[in-house]
Amino acid sequence: MPEPHAHWLAACPEPMRAAMDACASGEVPANIAIMRMLVEASDAAEVEGALGACIGRLEHGPERAGALRHLRQALILLRNNPQAFETVRAVIDGVEHGAGGASAGAAVAHWAAVFDRAARASPEGGVALYSLGNPELLREATAEVVARLRDWGLTGHGRAILEIGCGIGRFQEALASDVELCVGIDISGEMIATARARCAGLANVEFAQCSGRDLAPFADGSFDLVLAVDSFPYMVQAGMELVATHVREAARVLRPGGALLILNFSYGGDPERDRAEVHRLAGDAGLELVRDGIRPFALWDGAAYELRKPH
């Protein structure tokens, strides 16, 4: 259980305490905790100072070996990524989760502009802020997700994958050798341009800027996997009608036995509500929910929902 009033945690500024405590307990990976603290901090030195102060109190208090290990790892990671604060600030500048206008169309336009700016500020940070703008950390996190896809039988030669919200093409680059076709779509033209440059020379990879409203360009039964990594939260903010449309559209473009894999459904902080919503959406679209909000990653706190189309 979190310890919001623990003596050692009093050394941390209040806005950063939840992230600090989650890091110490091992509830979230060090990079996630650092990202959350940097969002609240005035500069990187404030986060480094808070980590050092908390470590110091733990060293002179009751034995908490696990907490000390986690916080020391976070401090090393922060020091090894001096670009982290500027990356986080550049990507979130002007971003208001929950913004996006009164209609789905206005929301799509809002987020397209946001991600165009993010791609220019930091391609890695723009698609995964928890990478702290570090390409190697992003590669490791991407490889971990791809390994789960393989473990779950979602890749394989002869298969076709569509990713909704492909960003800079990191998954297309990583999955190209595993499948026959890997297609990425995104509402951000800047992201698509970066993705095309990243995957130039991969003959079985395709990208397209999309409307963000549906999957109309794709025929029924075209794909074995529809992948959505951190894209559904923005649809949720645009309205559940847009979410339901994309789940129905995913069911349409999937082949029998294919899967829609949603990695993070919302950023609302209510896992039970998310599960209930995904259950409802799956039923309405005729899909079977086979993974229900599990968190199988060590470098990311993403929740996985797998919805299967019956044979």
QUIPERA-V777015 format. One record per residue. N is the residue number from 0. RES is the residue in one letter. PHI is phi in whole degrees, -180 to 180 (* if undefined). D_LAST is the distance of its C-alpha to the last C-alpha in Angstrom with 2 decimals. Layout:
n->N res->RES phi->PHI d_last->D_LAST
n->N res->RES phi->PHI d_last->D_LAST
//
This chain:
n->0 res->M phi->* d_last->42.57
n->1 res->P phi->-60 d_last->44.03
n->2 res->E phi->-120 d_last->47.82
n->3 res->P phi->-65 d_last->48.90
n->4 res->H phi->-115 d_last->52.58
n->5 res->A phi->-60 d_last->52.92
n->6 res->H phi->-57 d_last->56.26
n->7 res->W phi->-65 d_last->54.85
n->8 res->L phi->-75 d_last->52.55
n->9 res->A phi->-65 d_last->55.60
n->10 res->A phi->-76 d_last->56.41
n->11 res->C phi->-101 d_last->53.44
n->12 res->P phi->-55 d_last->53.76
n->13 res->E phi->-53 d_last->52.02
n->14 res->P phi->-62 d_last->49.39
n->15 res->M phi->-100 d_last->48.10
n->16 res->R phi->-66 d_last->48.22
n->17 res->A phi->-62 d_last->44.65
n->18 res->A phi->-68 d_last->43.37
n->19 res->M phi->-63 d_last->46.13
n->20 res->D phi->-66 d_last->45.35
n->21 res->A phi->-64 d_last->41.59
n->22 res->C phi->-68 d_last->42.52
n->23 res->A phi->-61 d_last->45.05
n->24 res->S phi->-79 d_last->42.70
n->25 res->G phi->83 d_last->39.94
n->26 res->E phi->-65 d_last->37.64
n->27 res->V phi->-130 d_last->37.03
n->28 res->P phi->-64 d_last->37.62
n->29 res->A phi->-59 d_last->41.05
n->30 res->N phi->-67 d_last->39.93
n->31 res->I phi->-66 d_last->38.23
n->32 res->A phi->-62 d_last->41.40
n->33 res->I phi->-61 d_last->43.62
n->34 res->M phi->-55 d_last->41.70
n->35 res->R phi->-65 d_last->42.09
n->36 res->M phi->-70 d_last->45.76
n->37 res->L phi->-64 d_last->46.49
n->38 res->V phi->-61 d_last->45.13
n->39 res->E phi->-91 d_last->47.79
n->40 res->A phi->-90 d_last->50.60
n->41 res->S phi->-85 d_last->53.42
n->42 res->D phi->-165 d_last->53.20
n->43 res->A phi->-65 d_last->51.92
n->44 res->A phi->-61 d_last->55.20
n->45 res->E phi->-66 d_last->54.54
n->46 res->V phi->-69 d_last->51.30
n->47 res->E phi->-61 d_last->53.02
n->48 res->G phi->-64 d_last->55.92
n->49 res->A phi->-66 d_last->53.75
n->50 res->L phi->-62 d_last->51.91
n->51 res->G phi->-62 d_last->55.27
n->52 res->A phi->-67 d_last->56.82
n->53 res->C phi->-67 d_last->54.02
n->54 res->I phi->-61 d_last->54.07
n->55 res->G phi->-60 d_last->57.83
n->56 res->R phi->-68 d_last->57.71
n->57 res->L phi->-67 d_last->55.12
n->58 res->E phi->-64 d_last->57.27
n->59 res->H phi->-109 d_last->60.20
n->60 res->G phi->-114 d_last->58.42
n->61 res->P phi->-58 d_last->56.65
n->62 res->E phi->-60 d_last->54.48
n->63 res->R phi->-141 d_last->51.10
n->64 res->A phi->-60 d_last->50.11
n->65 res->G phi->-62 d_last->46.43
n->66 res->A phi->-64 d_last->47.35
n->67 res->L phi->-60 d_last->49.98
n->68 res->R phi->-61 d_last->47.61
n->69 res->H phi->-64 d_last->44.99
n->70 res->L phi->-71 d_last->47.66
n->71 res->R phi->-65 d_last->49.39
n->72 res->Q phi->-62 d_last->46.17
n->73 res->A phi->-64 d_last->45.76
n->74 res->L phi->-64 d_last->49.38
n->75 res->I phi->-62 d_last->49.03
n->76 res->L phi->-62 d_last->45.90
n->77 res->L phi->-62 d_last->47.75
n->78 res->R phi->-66 d_last->50.78
n->79 res->N phi->-81 d_last->48.77
n->80 res->N phi->-130 d_last->47.21
n->81 res->P phi->-63 d_last->50.22
n->82 res->Q phi->-82 d_last->48.16
n->83 res->A phi->-60 d_last->45.89
n->84 res->F phi->-64 d_last->47.95
n->85 res->E phi->-63 d_last->48.51
n->86 res->T phi->-63 d_last->44.83
n->87 res->V phi->-60 d_last->43.75
n->88 res->R phi->-65 d_last->46.47
n->89 res->A phi->-65 d_last->45.80
n->90 res->V phi->-73 d_last->42.07
n->91 res->I phi->-87 d_last->42.49
n->92 res->D phi->-59 d_last->45.62
n->93 res->G phi->83 d_last->45.16
n->94 res->V phi->-90 d_last->41.68
n->95 res->E phi->-125 d_last->41.31
n->96 res->H phi->-65 d_last->38.00
n->97 res->G phi->105 d_last->37.60
n->98 res->A phi->-81 d_last->39.35
n->99 res->G phi->136 d_last->37.93
n->100 res->G phi->98 d_last->39.43
n->101 res->A phi->-87 d_last->38.85
n->102 res->S phi->-130 d_last->35.91
n->103 res->A phi->-61 d_last->32.62
n->104 res->G phi->-62 d_last->34.28
n->105 res->A phi->-66 d_last->37.27
n->106 res->A phi->-65 d_last->35.17
n->107 res->V phi->-61 d_last->33.29
n->108 res->A phi->-63 d_last->36.69
n->109 res->H phi->-60 d_last->38.15
n->110 res->W phi->-71 d_last->35.56
n->111 res->A phi->-61 d_last->35.65
n->112 res->A phi->-66 d_last->39.39
n->113 res->V phi->-60 d_last->39.06
n->114 res->F phi->-77 d_last->36.77
n->115 res->D phi->-62 d_last->38.97
n->116 res->R phi->-64 d_last->41.85
n->117 res->A phi->-63 d_last->39.97
n->118 res->A phi->-63 d_last->39.05
n->119 res->R phi->-73 d_last->42.73
n->120 res->A phi->-74 d_last->43.92
n->121 res->S phi->-165 d_last->41.68
n->122 res->P phi->-55 d_last->38.48
n->123 res->E phi->-69 d_last->37.45
n->124 res->G phi->-64 d_last->38.60
n->125 res->G phi->-67 d_last->37.11
n->126 res->V phi->-99 d_last->33.50
n->127 res->A phi->-154 d_last->34.11
n->128 res->L phi->-61 d_last->37.39
n->129 res->Y phi->-70 d_last->37.09
n->130 res->S phi->-76 d_last->37.70
n->131 res->L phi->61 d_last->41.26
n->132 res->G phi->78 d_last->41.48
n->133 res->N phi->-101 d_last->41.32
n->134 res->P phi->-59 d_last->39.21
n->135 res->E phi->-68 d_last->39.04
n->136 res->L phi->-64 d_last->37.81
n->137 res->L phi->-66 d_last->35.10
n->138 res->R phi->-61 d_last->34.09
n->139 res->E phi->-65 d_last->33.94
n->140 res->A phi->-67 d_last->31.83
n->141 res->T phi->-64 d_last->29.45
n->142 res->A phi->-61 d_last->29.25
n->143 res->E phi->-65 d_last->28.47
n->144 res->V phi->-65 d_last->25.44
n->145 res->V phi->-60 d_last->24.26
n->146 res->A phi->-61 d_last->24.78
n->147 res->R phi->-68 d_last->22.47
n->148 res->L phi->-57 d_last->19.71
n->149 res->R phi->-66 d_last->20.27
n->150 res->D phi->-59 d_last->20.48
n->151 res->W phi->-87 d_last->17.13
n->152 res->G phi->72 d_last->15.45
n->153 res->L phi->-97 d_last->15.02
n->154 res->T phi->-118 d_last->17.31
n->155 res->G phi->148 d_last->17.83
n->156 res->H phi->-63 d_last->19.28
n->157 res->G phi->91 d_last->17.44
n->158 res->R phi->-94 d_last->15.63
n->159 res->A phi->-123 d_last->16.66
n->160 res->I phi->-122 d_last->17.67
n->161 res->L phi->-118 d_last->19.14
n->162 res->E phi->-109 d_last->21.58
n->163 res->I phi->-89 d_last->22.95
n->164 res->G phi->80 d_last->26.59
n->165 res->C phi->-77 d_last->27.10
n->166 res->G phi->59 d_last->30.82
n->167 res->I phi->-89 d_last->32.77
n->168 res->G phi->81 d_last->29.87
n->169 res->R phi->-65 d_last->30.09
n->170 res->F phi->-78 d_last->26.39
n->171 res->Q phi->-64 d_last->26.21
n->172 res->E phi->-61 d_last->29.25
n->173 res->A phi->-76 d_last->27.85
n->174 res->L phi->-101 d_last->24.37
n->175 res->A phi->-56 d_last->25.47
n->176 res->S phi->-79 d_last->25.99
n->177 res->D phi->-94 d_last->22.56
n->178 res->V phi->-135 d_last->20.41
n->179 res->E phi->-80 d_last->20.76
n->180 res->L phi->-144 d_last->21.13
n->181 res->C phi->-134 d_last->22.08
n->182 res->V phi->-112 d_last->22.92
n->183 res->G phi->-123 d_last->24.95
n->184 res->I phi->-125 d_last->26.08
n->185 res->D phi->-157 d_last->28.84
n->186 res->I phi->-80 d_last->31.25
n->187 res->S phi->-94 d_last->34.18
n->188 res->G phi->-64 d_last->35.84
n->189 res->E phi->-66 d_last->37.77
n->190 res->M phi->-63 d_last->34.69
n->191 res->I phi->-63 d_last->33.13
n->192 res->A phi->-62 d_last->36.45
n->193 res->T phi->-66 d_last->36.62
n->194 res->A phi->-63 d_last->33.07
n->195 res->R phi->-63 d_last->33.90
n->196 res->A phi->-67 d_last->37.07
n->197 res->R phi->-64 d_last->35.39
n->198 res->C phi->-106 d_last->32.79
n->199 res->A phi->-57 d_last->35.12
n->200 res->G phi->97 d_last->34.68
n->201 res->L phi->-91 d_last->30.98
n->202 res->A phi->-67 d_last->29.78
n->203 res->N phi->-101 d_last->26.03
n->204 res->V phi->-116 d_last->26.63
n->205 res->E phi->-133 d_last->26.99
n->206 res->F phi->-133 d_last->28.28
n->207 res->A phi->-153 d_last->28.92
n->208 res->Q phi->-76 d_last->30.71
n->209 res->C phi->-114 d_last->28.61
n->210 res->S phi->-78 d_last->29.63
n->211 res->G phi->78 d_last->28.01
n->212 res->R phi->-100 d_last->26.99
n->213 res->D phi->-168 d_last->23.47
n->214 res->L phi->-117 d_last->21.34
n->215 res->A phi->-54 d_last->22.69
n->216 res->P phi->-67 d_last->23.56
n->217 res->F phi->-110 d_last->19.99
n->218 res->A phi->-77 d_last->17.90
n->219 res->D phi->-57 d_last->14.47
n->220 res->G phi->62 d_last->11.71
n->221 res->S phi->-92 d_last->14.53
n->222 res->F phi->-132 d_last->13.67
n->223 res->D phi->-95 d_last->11.73
n->224 res->L phi->-144 d_last->13.89
n->225 res->V phi->-110 d_last->16.05
n->226 res->L phi->-109 d_last->18.99
n->227 res->A phi->-138 d_last->21.69
n->228 res->V phi->-104 d_last->24.70
n->229 res->D phi->58 d_last->27.42
n->230 res->S phi->-107 d_last->26.60
n->231 res->F phi->-64 d_last->25.23
n->232 res->P phi->-55 d_last->28.62
n->233 res->Y phi->-76 d_last->30.32
n->234 res->M phi->-66 d_last->27.94
n->235 res->V phi->-58 d_last->28.63
n->236 res->Q phi->-68 d_last->32.30
n->237 res->A phi->-84 d_last->31.87
n->238 res->G phi->127 d_last->30.34
n->239 res->M phi->-68 d_last->27.22
n->240 res->E phi->-64 d_last->26.61
n->241 res->L phi->-67 d_last->26.08
n->242 res->V phi->-62 d_last->23.75
n->243 res->A phi->-61 d_last->21.61
n->244 res->T phi->-60 d_last->21.61
n->245 res->H phi->-69 d_last->20.33
n->246 res->V phi->-67 d_last->17.46
n->247 res->R phi->-63 d_last->16.45
n->248 res->E phi->-66 d_last->17.11
n->249 res->A phi->-61 d_last->15.06
n->250 res->A phi->-60 d_last->11.98
n->251 res->R phi->-67 d_last->13.10
n->252 res->V phi->-83 d_last->13.75
n->253 res->L phi->-79 d_last->10.64
n->254 res->R phi->-78 d_last->8.29
n->255 res->P phi->-54 d_last->4.46
n->256 res->G phi->87 d_last->4.84
n->257 res->G phi->-75 d_last->8.31
n->258 res->A phi->-135 d_last->10.98
n->259 res->L phi->-102 d_last->14.07
n->260 res->L phi->-110 d_last->16.90
n->261 res->I phi->-102 d_last->20.02
n->262 res->L phi->-108 d_last->23.13
n->263 res->N phi->81 d_last->25.65
n->264 res->F phi->-93 d_last->24.90
n->265 res->S phi->-151 d_last->28.56
n->266 res->Y phi->-109 d_last->32.08
n->267 res->G phi->-79 d_last->33.16
n->268 res->G phi->74 d_last->33.87
n->269 res->D phi->-129 d_last->32.16
n->270 res->P phi->-58 d_last->29.12
n->271 res->E phi->-67 d_last->28.62
n->272 res->R phi->-65 d_last->28.64
n->273 res->D phi->-60 d_last->26.12
n->274 res->R phi->-60 d_last->23.75
n->275 res->A phi->-62 d_last->24.26
n->276 res->E phi->-64 d_last->23.66
n->277 res->V phi->-67 d_last->20.41
n->278 res->H phi->-57 d_last->19.18
n->279 res->R phi->-64 d_last->20.24
n->280 res->L phi->-63 d_last->18.79
n->281 res->A phi->-62 d_last->15.31
n->282 res->G phi->-62 d_last->15.50
n->283 res->D phi->-64 d_last->16.98
n->284 res->A phi->-93 d_last->14.30
n->285 res->G phi->75 d_last->11.38
n->286 res->L phi->-107 d_last->10.51
n->287 res->E phi->-102 d_last->10.83
n->288 res->L phi->-85 d_last->14.02
n->289 res->V phi->-112 d_last->14.15
n->290 res->R phi->-132 d_last->17.50
n->291 res->D phi->-124 d_last->20.12
n->292 res->G phi->77 d_last->23.12
n->293 res->I phi->-71 d_last->24.00
n->294 res->R phi->-121 d_last->26.78
n->295 res->P phi->-96 d_last->26.25
n->296 res->F phi->-113 d_last->28.80
n->297 res->A phi->-95 d_last->32.49
n->298 res->L phi->-102 d_last->33.66
n->299 res->W phi->-155 d_last->31.95
n->300 res->D phi->-100 d_last->31.28
n->301 res->G phi->-66 d_last->27.94
n->302 res->A phi->-100 d_last->25.46
n->303 res->A phi->-104 d_last->21.79
n->304 res->Y phi->-124 d_last->18.92
n->305 res->E phi->-113 d_last->15.35
n->306 res->L phi->-116 d_last->12.76
n->307 res->R phi->-103 d_last->9.03
n->308 res->K phi->-89 d_last->6.56
n->309 res->P phi->-61 d_last->3.80
n->310 res->H phi->-69 d_last->0.00
//
